[in-house]
Structure formats: structure tokens, C-alpha cells
């Protein structure tokens, strides 16, 4: 018998002063049986950073053909492809050819650093790719915000995200390792 996804609900209020984007998003997040709680919280964090009416979670780990999040245009073109982790170069190349912009986010310290060292030259070939690292400090705290029903607030100003609930807040300034996507 196959394991089923665990469903989480989040009400995410975003105040992005850098992009002048403000909104409240009722999110339903399906945590794949093989997905860690940390990875799921990274997906929510990325939703906050890139919040948009057209941004959506995908099948993620359940599909090789989709990223973790994407933003599609009304005619179904992929405007933004957001992947988490350490993809194979073939997947990255395919994403860069399918989407207008591709953002790759690494969050597992040493493992991602090794991946980056091995793949940096290849990544620098894609002018629609941005590679971002999330700090160990943020990674060590973000799981503490998780619960089956969450009310989260995200404030973004000067490139820094503050993500919190009613009891505490954590800070993240993503480190950009490569930015072929200068927009």
C-alpha cells in the first residue's frame, strides 16, 4: 500500500516592500511521504519570497517534469521555475530551456557547497538562471514554525525576509551565488 501525502494548511501573509507586493495566501501543502518537514518549510519560505497570484506549488517530488514551484502565464508559458536542491545538469538544462527564468535554491550546507563546486561552471552557461543558497542559521530554525495549521507572516525589505508566526520570527538573507537572471 502506497503512503499518502500529509496535508498542511497555511495562511501566509506577505508584505514584500522590495516589490511592492502585499497579499494573503491560503495555502494547502501536500508533504510527499519522502519529503522532510524541513524541505516542505523551505518550499513555503520560497513561496513567501516569490509570492505572486500565479505562483503555485507543483507535484514536486512526485514528478520529474515539474519544479517545486512555478509561475505560469495565462497562456501556460513558464515564467518562473523554482527548484530546490542539487539537480542533475540535464534537469537544469531542460528547465532553462523550458522557462523564462529558473531559480535554483540550495539549503543543505556542505552537500550543496560540494554540488556548487562541481557544477558552477555549467551553471554559469545559463543566462536565465539564478542560484541561491539559504543559510544554515535559517535552516536550523525554520522547522520550528511548522504545524498542521499555520498562520505565518512574511516581511521582505532590502533583500531580507523575516518569516514568523505569533510567537517568533526568523531572518533570512538569501546568498546569490550566480545571477545570469539580472532582472
C-alpha angles and dihedrals in degrees: 000000000000119000116244129227118264111236122223127184123209134178103206119192112195127196106180106179092176093062097024089238120145129173150125118242124196101210130194110196122193110206107209112228090247094045119100121228088243093057091048090052090049088055090053090047090053091049087056093048094049099030113167136147090249097045113109143170114249134203085281112176090016093066135048090197098061136057125231091262133004142180115215129190122237090264089053098254112145108246096174130017115191118192128181125212136007110325126188114259091248091060092047092050091049091050092049090053095046100044136056090224131014124197119189117196123197122192109160101093112216096018091054092044090055090047091050093050090052096044106031095101092050092047092053089063092070115080093190094054130100120186117201133184123207115215123253089234092060092042091053092055108034096081089063088072093058124110133141089259116033136182106196132178122203123192120184123191131155091356094306124116124207110195121184152138131221094294109038146001134214129204130226131182104180114223112228110216097176130009115186084150099075094176 
